[in-house]
Amino acid sequence: MSETPVNGSGAPAEGERVFSLRKLYIKDFSFEAPNSPAFFFDSKQQPEMNLNIRTAHSDLGNGSTEVVLHMTAQSVAGDRTVFLIEIAQAGLFQIGGFSKEETRAIIGVHCPNALYPYAREAISSMVQRGGYPPLVLQPMDFAALFAQASQDTAAAQASQA
């Protein structure tokens, strides 16, 4: 999708389709390493990594939408937390001229795809600054995640009917 010029109000011109990232920012970011430095000397346990991802969005009017990618990465060894990182990576997107279903897909797939590399880099950098080996998070297939969430929602609605 390419960026389309907008009129003076910031909204897309009548009938124009627009999708662009206007602003990128972090709303929240935290790092905890409750068992440092003791864990640095305990090489017996191999930590497990748990990653949770979710998105939220808000319509701000004039075709502006805030999309927030919430990520939590927790490293655990046995019953001890090695580190816990939480980030809310946000973006302000200009979206207009699309059908309701297309807009839903843009917000659920394309916006998180734009935000994920920034959140991934921030998490990796913070893990290293915390004294741990680099954390390499794999690319995410937000299209597959969106399709699964849509199926789950449809199934839940069908079971309530």
N, C-alpha and C positions, 0 to 999 in steps of 0.2 A: 504494500500500500504506500502510495506516495503522498507527500504533503501537498495540500491544496491551499491557495491563498485564502485568507479570511478577510471579512470586511472590517471596518473601523471599530466595531464593537467587540471584536475577537471571535465572533460567531462565524461559521461558514456561510458563504453566500448561498442564496436560495438554490437548492438542487445540487449543490457541490458536495462531494464526499471528501472528508478530511479525517486523517488520523496522524497525530504528531505528539511527540513527547515535548512538553513545554518546560517542565522543571523536574529535577531529580533531587531527592533529599531523604535523610534518615530522620524518622520520627522518634525512634527509641532504639537503644543499643546497650546491651549489658553483657558483661563477662564475669563469671565467678569461677574460682578455682579453690574450693574450700579445703582441699587436702594437699595444697602446696605448702612447703616444699617436700613434704614426706613422700609424695608419689614419685618424685624425681629419682629417689633412691630405691624404690620398690620395683624392680624389673621382672618380678615373678608373674605378675598378672598382666594379661593382654586385655586392654580395654575394648568395650563394645561401643559403637556409635549409633545413636538414635537421632533421626532427623524428622521433624514435623514441619509441614508447610501448609499455609492457608492464605487465602486472599480476602480482602474486603475492599469495597469501593463506595464512593459517595458522589452523587450527582451534584455539582456545584453551580449548575445553571450555565447558560450561554454555550452549551456544548463542552464545558469543562468537567472532567471527571478525575477525582483523586482515586488512585488504586494503590493499595498497600499490600505488600508481600510480607507476611509474618513468617519468620523462620526461627526454629528452636533446634539447636544442635547440642546434644548431651553425650558426653563420653563417660562411661561407667565401667569400673573394674570391681567385680564382685558386688558388694553392697555400698561401695564408695563412689561418689561423684568425682571424676577427674576434673572436668570443667563443664560449664553450662554457658551457652551463648544464646542470647535472644536478640533478634533484630527486626525492626519494622522499617523496611526499605520502601519508600513511597515515590510516586511520580504523579505529576499533574499532566493529564493528557487532554488534547483537544480531539473530540470525536463527534462527527456530525455527518448527516446525509445517508446513514445506513438504516436498514430495517431494524426492528427491535431484536430479532434473532441474530442478525449480523453484529449488532452492538454488544449483545450478550457474549458472543464468541470473541469479539475483540477484547472485551474486558477480562474474559476468562482465560484467553490463550495469549494473545499478542502483547498485552500489557505486562503480565508476569514474565513473558519471554524477554521483554526489554529490561525489567527490573532485576531479574535473577543474577546476571553476571556481576552487577554491582554488589548485591548482597553476598554472593559467593566470595568475591574478593575481600570484602570487609571481614567476613568470618575467618577466612584463611589468614589474613594479616593479623587479626586479633589473637588467634590461636598461637601463632609464632611469637607474638609479643608477650604472651603468657608463659613462654618458655617451653612450649611443646612442639613436636615435629609438625611440619606443614599438614594442613587438612585439605585434601583435594576432593571437593564435592563434584560429583559427576553431573553432566548436563541433565536437565529435566525435560521430559516430554509433556509440556503443559496441554497440548492438544489431547493426548490420551487421558490425562487427569481430568480435563474438562468433560470429555465424553463419558468417562466413568461416573463423574458427579452428576451429569445430566441423566444418565441411566438410573442411578440410585434415587434421584429426586422423582423421576417418572414412576419407578417401582413403588416408592413410598406413597405417592399420590394415588396410584392404582389400588393399593391395599387399603386405603382409607375410604375409597368409593364403594 
